Amino acid sequence: LKINVHDYGAIGDGNDHSVSEWLKGGDFDRGYKSLKEIRQDYPHVRSLDDSIEWAATQAAFNAMPDGGSIEFDAGKVYVFDKTAVVEDKSFDAYMHDATIKMAADSVFNAIRVRADDIDQISYVNWHGGTFDGNKDEIDWPGSDSPDTEFILRSGNDSSVLNSDARDFRFEGDVAEHNFAAWDEHQAFGNNGLLGIQGVKDVLVEKVTLIDPISDGVVLSN
């Protein structure tokens, strides 16, 4: 089953839209009268200021069954202000020629896939797309430290990672990762623009990374 984020209200025009625009009379009127009504369909939304693109993508991930897939439209730019989280689901993501960009003064993790037990998620295949960390518009403790466009962290030899199948293209400076800064600010949720944790078999291919605050893609056990 392939789910498109536009089925759940995504716009993808490159602007930072808030769910308040879903209210009756708003620019993207969906007939809602209050935050309470929005939360009946989008229980993860906590504020009228939350981003539409994040809210729609999180809803799509929530609706996606284990073994399903999610799709972003080519040519679209989705501006997130929060991290979309996927828990305990194997899936394919198709993001060819689409972009996820972090909103100004927001967080620096776009997508996080996680499981408490590595056996809970058999695979994640992420196909294409651009992740734009928008670092010049985001204030982060430690942002004066060197940036790392890509880092692979794997402490468990039993994890199967399709490293020879990855195809990464970098834009911007690539510097040695500052592990002291990473560890110091771990509490702030530094899990990469795309973070995948506790997955047995991971494929990430043809992903472009632009201006991440710290890590671009993080794979960990």
Buried (B, 14 or more C-beta within 10 A) or exposed (E): EEBBBBEBBBBBEEEBBBBBBBBEEBEBEBEBEEBEBBBEBBEBBEEBEBBBBBBBBBBBBBEBEEEBBBBBBEEBBBBBBBBBBBBEBBBBBBBBBBBBBBBEEBBBBBBBBBBEEBEBBBBBBBBBBBBBBBBEEBEBEBBEBEBBBBBBBEEEEEBEBEEEEBEBEEEBEBEEBBEEBBEBBEEBEBBBBBBBBBBBBBBBBBBBBBBBBBBBBBBBB
